[in-house]
Amino acid sequence: MQSSIPLRERIRRRLADEIGRITKEAPFTIALAYPSPYATGMSSLGFQRIYRAIMEAPGLACERAFVDDDDAGPMDVQSAITYETQRSIASFPVIALSVAYELELAGLIRLLEAARIPPRRADRDDRHPFILAGGPLTFSNPLPLAGLVDAVIVGEAETLMIEVVRVLESTRSRAEQLAALARIPHVFVPEYHGANLPSVAAVDDSLIPAWAPIRTPHTEFSNMFLIETERGCSRGCKYCVMRRSTNGGMRIAPMEAIMERIPVDAKRVGLVGAAVSDHPKIVQMVNQLADEGREVGLSSLRPDRLSDEFVGALKRAGYRTLTTAMDGTSERVRETLERRAKQKHLLQCAERARAHGMDRLKLYLMIGVPGETDADVDECVAFTTEISKIVPVALGIAPFCSKRNTPLDKMPYAGIDLVNARLDRLRRGLKGRADVRSTSAKWAWVEYVLAQGGEAEGLAVIEAVHQGGTFAAYKRAFGALQLGPVKAKRQLTIARAS
């Protein structure tokens, strides 16, 4: 629900509570937008890294904008404003958006329409701001953005962002801007490139670690200083966009570079990355931060890395719940996903959580993985029951959604009914033994359609938003797509999702 406090007053209070905001005026100022609310956007290290890159560039500046806190329904025109000056985003020459995942396309559309900017790329001209996109979504499949934005930076954007903004600053007509950007490697310009995506950009290792300049209490990571320990991943999990084959594997930041960047007054530190627990000095870093009296949060913990020393360090750094990933419902499913985690690792995690006085063990799990059967779900019930005898257990479950740029690309969605049936089977089997919570099977299907889709699916989101943004609205919008020879196959997929 939207807050009863007017947006401008919420903005004033949030700005007053920020630490580290950069104040700057520059000849060329753009809007840097996040298609989700403030709390989500300011929790994004990538968004903050781009903010810092722009604000440190000579002659450039940016002002931040977010979707209002009300997640549903049309945004009022007064809500499509920047935090720094409370100007409409429509008054800026460029709106740059960081898009994390597929369902944020709705937020992008709502933000543009609130500013009276046509969300369809084809409906805009030189009178409108140039719409530029980037963010984590571009590592997998940015094609649904093609009908909505003018250009996309694919991959790591710290340095490319400045190059692109310089082009937009020096080239006034949209036609000239598009032509110039189409010549830059790793920049996707739909008008020129069609559906042919460029390769994923990678920055020089000297720019690692990235860190977030702004701390704020108004996020899930209240007043936490965010800094990355590594970028990419050395593992080969078949479902993951950040696996070792994407963007060159894992690049490790030196411990010294990480520790010297952490502000003296930062009482809470978030160590961020796709494989934080694989950093060779992660235990040493956590212990040092705990010795300094700081709380520590890590974005990813692999069960095979959680040694007794590591879990003890986490406890000293403020952890009360040990969180890691089970991923597959059975040992067989985990092997098909090329996960290193074995039952023995998960049992050790439970025992170490209990030994160090943790309140519970939380395990993330995917359901509906290709090849999964009821027998795999039953194994999950039996194994989780075994763990629950050691320490209280919570399962956080997400339906499997295949992504482009992974070995499981194009694998079908299991189906809403099947996913829900297996969730029910898990809940019944674990009743009284574990807390079982899952994201929506219906919305996972929407994510799947966009993850596997292209420009047509992205444009269909406009109609879904106009119809209220409900699941039924998305189902109608996707079902209405006219895609020639593949329409019958798509209709079959939609029917399976019903």
Secondary structure as UniProt FT lines:
FT   HELIX           7..17
FT   STRAND          28..34
FT   HELIX           38..41
FT   TURN            42..43
FT   HELIX           45..56
FT   TURN            58..59
FT   STRAND          60..66
FT   HELIX           77..79
FT   STRAND          81..82
FT   TURN            83..85
FT   HELIX           89..91
FT   STRAND          94..98
FT   HELIX           102..104
FT   HELIX           105..114
FT   TURN            115..116
FT   HELIX           121..123
FT   TURN            126..127
FT   STRAND          130..134
FT   HELIX           136..139
FT   HELIX           143..145
FT   TURN            146..148
FT   STRAND          151..153
FT   HELIX           158..170
FT   HELIX           174..182
FT   TURN            185..186
FT   STRAND          187..188
FT   HELIX           190..193
FT   TURN            194..195
FT   HELIX           205..207
FT   TURN            220..223
FT   STRAND          224..228
FT   STRAND          230..231
FT   TURN            238..239
FT   TURN            241..242
FT   TURN            244..245
FT   TURN            247..248
FT   STRAND          251..252
FT   HELIX           255..261
FT   TURN            264..265
FT   STRAND          268..272
FT   TURN            274..275
FT   HELIX           276..278
FT   TURN            280..281
FT   HELIX           282..291
FT   TURN            292..293
FT   STRAND          295..298
FT   HELIX           303..305
FT   HELIX           308..316
FT   TURN            317..318
FT   STRAND          321..327
FT   HELIX           331..336
FT   TURN            337..338
FT   HELIX           343..355
FT   TURN            356..357
FT   STRAND          360..367
FT   TURN            370..371
FT   HELIX           374..388
FT   TURN            389..390
FT   STRAND          393..399
FT   TURN            404..405
FT   TURN            407..410
FT   HELIX           416..430
FT   TURN            431..433
FT   STRAND          434..438
FT   HELIX           441..451
FT   HELIX           455..466
FT   TURN            467..468
FT   HELIX           471..479
FT   HELIX           484..486
FT   HELIX           487..497
//
